[in-house]
Amino acid sequence: MKMFLCVVVLSQMGYRLSPHFIQCLLYRYDPQRKQSLSFDSFVQACVLLKSLTDIFRQKDTQMRGSIQISYEEFMCAVFASTF
């Protein structure tokens, strides 16, 4: 799946992601640096994105787009979301 299509699909799913974040996603899920993701990698990225977004939303009760958490809370959230 080419990167442009990934961005379009993520946008249609309701995610507004910065170009920097997209590059981070590519770095993790595109090990051959082809500027594309396999379908399986895209699904893995979506599952993690949804999981972390849900955790973020639980903490962002006023919907400000930012939260304050301790390092330990952050690490627990990340480790709870990995598969």
N, C-alpha and C positions, 0 to 999 in steps of 0.2 A: 504494500500500500504506500503510494507516494506521500511525501510529507504534506503537500498541499491538501490532499484528500483527507488525511488525518486531522488536519486543522479544521477543515469544513465539517467533518463528522463530529468532532468534539464540540464545535460551536453549535451545531444542531442539537447536541445533547444538553446544551445549556451552559457549557464551560466557556468562560472568557479568559483565555490564557495568554500571557505575554510571550513575545518571541523568545525571550530568555528562558522561560519555562519550557517551551517547545524544544529548545536546544538541549536542555537538561534531560527531557524525556528521550530525545534521540540518543543522547550520549549513553543512557542506561539501556535502551531497548534496541539500538541499532549498532551492534558491535563491529560490523564490517564497514560502518560509516558510508552507507549507500544513500543516505537521505531518504530512506524508506523503512517501513516496518513490515514484518510478516504479519499475517492475520493473527496468529497466536500471540505474538508480542504486543500487538495493538490491544487485544482483549485483556492480556495481563496488565497493561498500563491502565486501561479503563477500570478494571477491578480495583487496582490500588488507588487510583484517583478518586473513585467513588467512596471507597472505604475511608480514606484520609479526609475527604470533604465532609463526610458524615460526622467524623470525630471533631473536625473544626467547627461545624455548625452547632454541635452540642455545647461548645465553649463560647461561641459567638452569639450569645442570646439576644443581643441588641442589633444583630445583623450589620455591624460596622465594617466588617471585612478585616478585622484584626483582633488578636487575642493576646493575653498575657498568661503564659504558663511557665512552670518551672522546667528545668532541664529533665528532671525525672519524669514529669508528666508527658513531655514531648517524646522521650525515649519509650515509655510504656505505650503511647499511642502508635508509634512507628512499629514497634515489635508486635503489637497486637494486630497490626494490619498486614504484616507480611505473610506470605504463604509458601 
